[in-house]
Amino acid sequence: MSQIEKLITRLLGYPKDFTWEELIKILKYFGFNEVKTGKTGGSRRKFVDEASRVISLHKPHPGNILKRYQMEDVIRALQEIGYLNE
């Protein structure tokens, strides 16, 4: 099993210590790039793929650990696109 497959499996398990950086690796693997929103973007982050599909999230702060609802949102979005099995 490759490193990215292990990371995806980890995400699907909803770990309590899943980091923002780990999520970025997964999104990049599926072709998503962060869209810079300018000065007033705050903690909001948008990720867009080549087909202009958007995944919007708030970057966790002050730490970098994702909350469960954020993992659920990303998993649901990736399943709807067809990248993950339901």
NORBEL-V754831 format. One line per field, one symbol per residue. ss: DSSP state (H for helix, E for strand, C for the rest). Layout:
BEGIN
ss = ???
END
This chain:
BEGIN
ss = CCHHHHHHHHHHCCCCCCEHHHHHHHHHHCCCEEECCCHHHCCEEEEECCCCCEEEEECCCCCCECCHHHHHHHHHHHHHHCCCCC
END
